[in-house]
Amino acid sequence: MEKLKQIFFLTLATSALISCSKDDKIPVANNLTLHFNNTFKTNAIVLGGATSTALR
């Protein structure tokens, strides 16, 4: 049972190292851009606007 645990953790660690490699030569499959229109009912929400209550 102990040998099985060692094999499992070794396989897990090897898989993690391979999947986290920094090989940037592989192109990204999708290029996605998100746009948001922030509103509260019919009022637009402007973050950092003149009426904002955030501390400066």
Secondary structure, DSSP 8 states (H G I E B T S, - for coil): -HHHHHHHHHHHHHHHHHHT---TTS--S---------EETTEE--TT-TT-----
